[in-house]
Amino acid sequence: MHWIDFSIFIVYMIVMLGVGFYFLKRNKNTEDYYVGGRSLGKWHIGLSVVATDVGGGFSIGLGGLGFLMGLSGSWMLFTGLIGAWLSAVLLIPKVSNVARDNKFMTFPQLFTHYYDGKVALVAGIISAIGYIGFTSSQLLAGAKLASATFPEFNINTALLIMGIIAIVYTGTGGLKAVIYTDTIQWAILLVGLIFIGIPFAYYTTGGWDVISTSLSKEFFSLSNITWQQLVNWGFTIIPIWFVGMTLYQRIYASKSTKEAQKAWYIAGLFEYPVMAFMGVILGLLGKVAFDANMFADIGYAAGSSIDEEMGLPLLLNPHYSYD
């Protein structure tokens, strides 16, 4: 592990923890802790929403889709845009004012208001079970990226480190810590992929002449997909925008109903086309690199078995040989 890489990794983790401890001192009451004082604007909320929805798990997953099917994999996040905008129009106006008037701070309180405590308890249990899987997938994606970048870390070690850091800054700083770290992480992700990741990958794989001749034309088509896949993604992703516990928390934290709606419109646009195409393009380039035997030195020779979701992390690791 190069000392510069390790230093960047350590500084990043310290900054995340620092945000948590900063808001630990700034939070004055439970409303500050749970819903950010209901004072957050559209950009912080919007970036937090998209970072939560399209975090490490979806980023690595999108890379896997690009590796398998090319640009058509971007349609998965088109359903995210639809879900975000439908939620902004249909859900937020019904939830935001009620939450503000009744001082809601948690997702189950909404069910208590409209139904009763038993329904709220069941909703809370279902959400907890669902978010164990969701959070685990996000942490696992980060661990895959960390273990690919730092071979000295196996996935289990990286997973443990990421889990501890996330729990500490969330538990200490509350929702503001989560939202501000989301904003920082999303900004780093966007800047890194746009100005470093994609240009670096494009250059190391040989540029357009190599890329265009290495893959079949289906990888560059937006129609390399079946209607069944689109329907499956729609039924899987769109409802998340109406039942996601973390999304309700961010509606509660918004300054107003209009501000929350704008945040959801912003999140939808960042999902599609921005993140959708960045993710699948990197996955597609990972496929080019794999087929060209660029990962052979680390045990992934062309034609060997590879987890398609490892294509993106391996591609972005600057320490592997591309000879």
Secondary structure, DSSP 8 states (H G I E B T S, - for coil): --HHHHHHHHHHHHHHHHHHHHHHHH--SHHHHHHGGG-B-HHHHHHHHHHHHTSHHHHHHHHHHHHHHGGGGGHHHHHHHHHHHHHHHHTHHHHHHHHHHHT--SHHHHHHHHS-HHHHHHHHHHHHHHHHHHHHHHHHHHHHHHHHH-TTS-HHHHHHHHHHHHHHHHHHHHHHHHHHHHHHHHHHHHHHIIIIIHHHHHHHTTHHHHHHHHS-GGGG-S--S-HHHHHHHHHHHTTHHHH-HHHHHHHHHBSSHHHHHHHHHHHHHIIIIIIHHHHHHHHHHHHHHHHTTTTGGGT--TTS---GGGHHHHHH-TTS---
